Amino acid sequence: MVFADLFFIYVFLPLCLICYGLAKKLSTKNIVLIVFSLIFYAWGEPLWILLLLFSSFFNWFIGILIGKFRDTPRAKLAVGGGIFVDILLLLIFKYSAFIVENLNAVSGAAIPVPQITLPIGISFYTFQAISYILDCYWETVDVQPKYHKFLLYLSLFPQLIAGPIVRYSVVEQEIDNRSVNATDLCEGALRVILGLAKKVIIANNLWSIVNTFFGKDITGLSVLGTWYTIIAYSLYVYFDFSGYSDIAIGLGRMFGFHFDENFRYPFVSKNITEFWQRWHISLGTFFRDYLLYVPIFGKRRKYLNLFLVWFCTGFWHGANWNYIIWGLYFGLFILIERTIGNKNMRKMPKAVAHIYNTIVVVVGFGIFYFTDLGKLGTFLGNLVGLNGNSFTDKISMQNMTANAWLFIVSVVLCMPVIPALKKKLESKNLYLATSVGQTVLNVAVFALSSILLVNATNNPFIYWQF
């Protein structure tokens, strides 16, 4: 089941909210959420719900063992065994084909390549499980003694499929003690509408541009056409994924959960370090907290840890070499910026800093897009005209003209322009006008999103594939 779907919006979600509201006790409300979350997950792939249930029970049991054998070698053994099994499952279901293909290529062997369908959301809920058992071991959270409460945490449908990666510490207290008032429902619903609009109105239209030019042979695509399309793709990924995060955060709020932000206007960044502090924050902080400072061979090794973080960041996104290259590409710029130093980086003129950051990020998204390394090479050559391609072409210019409004709106909305404008109006005692205007706009946006979904057959979010 997907969020950007009329059945989810007008049937599943209202039915869930009604059942949740009718439940009097919080324990009953939790059961309602578990049932609806499992239905949500099983809707498209019923078989993989068994893997989710196994993962939840296994990691809950590991937590119990950690609590039982606290401060003993057995607790360390439980943590090591838990992480090993979690990573092993991820390797089997997500990376086995990639590993076998590369072994065959290197050794000349003919090992049959496994044909395993990727379970939806496995990267997200596996990382949540790992963060839980490590936090239990480090005593930053309490061990959850009730399995059904841990199952609620791991399977909660707003964040189950494509994040954000919610730490147990974020929802630990709210599992047992939360309430929902009119403000929660209204602000949560508004956040859902915002995310839906990002996906349906903006991201889907940006994808049409990308598919028009990158969905075919790009050898003859002009320099300007290549830059135009990859900028459109960069904006598409942002609006698609941040839109999903908005919906997840909004849905969580409607049920009394307060998830952390996953995006903070990353395109305003002045360097790559800042960009990754604003982009997919839950993933970045996961690797920072659980890998960057982990001792390797007895102590923390600065460059090796940094390499592992960015290798894993890339590899987490998919079983293809381009994702590994993409991760290491950003890791290289992080290393360069650290070598230069924050103080010297801040001396760079703001305009130059923004241009530098934008170019690096946009080219990075090109590496992210092309899973075929041959096509990736063609793309990189096209950026600077090395393939004999012209500087511009008629079709690209026509497409740019036809979609000028979309680009303008996309650029404006990926900057904190609207929050700044709202704050300005409220500071001048125009709160009522701002509130009424926002309500009218939200109703119009929701209606338009619903209309656009009428003829849509499939609206998966890009991060579902990871």
Salt bridges, closest charged atoms under 4 A:
GLU174 OE2 - HIS258 ND1 2.70
ASP176 OD1 - LYS149 NZ 2.58
ASP184 OD1 - ARG253 NE 2.62
GLU187 OE1 - ARG253 NH2 2.94
ASP240 OD2 - LYS199 NZ 2.72
ASP246 OD1 - ARG191 NE 2.81
ASP246 OD2 - LYS198 NZ 2.77
GLU261 OE1 - ARG191 NH2 2.64
GLU274 OE1 - LYS270 NZ 3.86
GLU274 OE2 - ARG278 NE 3.02
ASP289 OD2 - ARG167 NH2 2.84
ASP289 OD1 - ARG288 NE 2.78
